[in-house]
Amino acid sequence: MAVVKDIDYYLNLNWTLIEGTDLDFVGELYHYIEIKELPSFCFCAKTSEIAHKNYKKQLKLMLNIMIEDGIEIIEPKNDNSENDDSIDWEDICPG
């Protein structure tokens, strides 16, 4: 049976979160969450807890637009996929 790639499918993927802090325009600290596979995604909040609690609301909106507009969604690699260590560099680099 084929996997239905709807909004629930995408929301439950194991996205690669990039988290950090920065200062806003008045010097107040804020926390952000970016998603490696979706470079245009960034969610900001006053605390890390609020960012984690709410970033999926914005992610859902973004994914809905991408699905409706037929934009390719780059999915995170699963644990069984190849990583850079498994590449035979001698085969792909001319010597």
C-alpha positions, 0 to 999 in steps of 0.5 A, a space after each residue: 500500500 502506498 504511503 499517503 503524503 498528507 499534512 499528517 504524514 509531513 508533520 510526523 516526520 523526524 525533522 532536523 531542528 536547528 535551535 539557537 538564541 539571538 537578540 531582537 531589535 531592542 536587545 531582548 533575548 529570543 529563541 528560534 527553531 529552524 528546520 534543516 530540510 526547510 531552509 525558509 522555516 524559522 520560528 521565534 519565541 521568548 523561551 525555548 519551551 514556548 518555541 518547542 510548544 508552538 513551532 509545529 503550528 507554523 510548520 503546519 501552515 507552511 507545509 499546507 501551502 507547499 502541498 497546495 502549491 505543489 512545491 517539493 518537500 525535502 524530507 529528512 533522511 531516516 536512520 537507515 539512509 546512507 550518510 557521508 561516511 558510506 560514500 566511496 569517494 574514490 569512485 566518484 572523484 576522478 584520480 
